[in-house]
Amino acid sequence: MPSTRSEAPLPASDEAPVDETAGQVATTGSRADVATGAPARYAKQLISHLGRKVAFTGDATTSAATAAIGAATAGILVGNGVLTLWAAGDDEESVARVEHVLGSHLERFARREILTVRWVRTAGVPVSISGALAAAPATTTEESA
């Protein structure tokens, strides 16, 4: 099955992401670069599992996999030893929902590896840490399950 090229490339950590649900630059965005020995496997598992509820474009390996989750856009991209997740939307609540969905599912799938998903907002400000071994600094909030 051929992959579909993503309309929005993965935003750099200092760029405003594109919210594909609105077709414009999002006012709120975040990304998490998760170090893992199996980024392609986890991307495939996330896309397959979440794809039962939402349609993804791209395969995360040759192009970013993106999907609308509620009022925001979710993105998944495989790198060398890293799985990059991103969220973009027009409000904090929608972006936080995407962060929770992607982060909690990845952590569940990778429970043997004990991955930590740490989201950083577009402006470079950490906003949440999830993961069994993560200790939340004062500037972050821990994601509830």
N, C-alpha and C positions, 0 to 999 in steps of 0.2 A: 504494500500500500504506500503510495508516494506521500511524502510529507508536504504540508502546506507552509509556505514561508510566512513567518509572523509579520504582521503589519507594523508592529512597534518593536524596535530592537530593545534589548535590555538597557535600562538607563544606567549611566555611570553614577557612582555614589554621590556626585555633586550636581547632577542634573535632575530637573523635574521630570518624573515619569509621565507617560501618556496614558490617560484613562480611556481605554478603548470603548467603554460603555457610553462615553460622552463624545468621543472623537476629538478631544482637546487635551491640553496639558492639565494634569490633575493638580489640585491645590494641596493635596496631601499624598505623600508617597513614602514607602519604606522598602528596605531590602535586607536580606540576611544571607551572608556567605557562610555556608555550613561545610566545614572540612570533613571529608569522609573518603574512605577507600573505595566506595561503590556509588559514586554519584549517578551514573547512568541507570543502575538498578533501582535506586530510590526514586528517581524521576519517573521511570516507567511505571513503577508501582503507584506513585501519587496520581499520575495521569490516568492510569487504568481505573483506579478506585474512585477518584473524584469524577471521572468521565462518565460514570453511571448517572450522575445528576446534572453535570454541566458539560458543554461541548468545548474541547480544547482545539486550538489551532497550533500547528507545529508539533515537533516531537521532543523538544528540549535538548536534543543532541545536535542536529543540523541547524536548528533555529529555535528561538525561544518558544516554549509552549505557553499560550495565553488562554484565559477563559474569564468570562464575566461571572463573578460570584456576588450575588446581590447587586448593589449599586457600585461595585468597584471591580477592578481588573486584577487578576492573579497572574503571575508569571513564574515560570520554572526554566532554568537553563543549566546544562551540564558543563562543567569546566574540568580542568585537570586536577583531580583531587578535591574538588569543591562542587557543591550543589548550591546554586544561587536561586533564592526565592525573592519575589518582589510583589508589592501591592501598590495600587494607585487608585485614588478616588477623590471625590470632592468633599468628603467629610471624614472626621476622625473615626466615627463609629463604623462606617463601611470598610475602611482600611483595617481597623482593628479586627473586624470579623474575618477578613482574608488572612491576616496574620495568624489568627487563632486556628482557622481551618487548615492552612498549609503546615504551620508549625506543629500542631498537635498530632496531625496524621503522620508527618515525617517521624516525629519522636516515637510514635507507637510502632511504626514499621521498623524502625532501627533500634528497638529497645535493647538488643544485645550489644550494640555498639555504643549506646548511651550518648547520642548526639545532643548538642545544645544548639538551639535556634535562638539567635540574638538579633532582634530587629533594630535597624537604625533608620531613623527618618531622613528624608531627603536633605535636610539641613545639616546632617551629620550628628544629630542628637539621638542617643540610644533611648528607645521607648519601652521595650519589654524584653525580658529574658524568660525563656522557658527551658525546661530540662531538669531532670532529676538531680543533677549535681550543681546546678546554677545557684549562686547566691546573689540576690538582687541588691545592687548598690542603691544608694539613696536617690539617684536620678532616674531609676527605672522602676517599672512595676512588674510583678510576676504574673504571668498568664494563668488564669484559673482554668481548670479542666472541665 
